[in-house]
Amino acid sequence: MMDQISREKWIASEIRGDLRLWLDPRQSHEYGAGIAELTALFATLQQDLNRVLRECVASQQVRCQDYWFLRFKVQVAVYNGQEARYHRHLDAVAGSNQTSRRKITAIYYANADWKPQDGGCLKLFLLDGEQKLIEPVANRLVVFSSPLLFHEVLPSHHFRAAVTCWFCT
């Protein structure tokens, strides 16, 4: 999958230890069959989330009818294995034009042959104060609330890849 993505489109950052590339879901076929299939999965998840919301509104379990997931954004992130990490954060920050409309985060891991000594686990800070480690094994999908759940990527000792989708209102 990563071989098919042009190197000049990568974005480097001094704030976090990964390289990332934003993908246009409408042009996912340009990045290869794997990305196109994953984007189709995200589109199906978007439809399912909206269906569940409609059912909740109809049964009066949810009062806000403006909470529809109108679009989604997709990003590929790779960690080079040299202790790269991403410190504790929220994916949606109130008052930020770029992230405040994010409501649901879905992370797909593409790490064949991942082993515990490779590091790079996702650490979730649950609302009850507990912490949960998620291993970034291949074909795992993790879904959580963007504005509510703090999380971080622990230091990665081996190449680590993830495709993140944010469902936005």
Order of alpha helices (4+ residues) and beta strands (2+ residues): beta-alpha-beta-beta-beta-beta-beta-beta-beta-beta
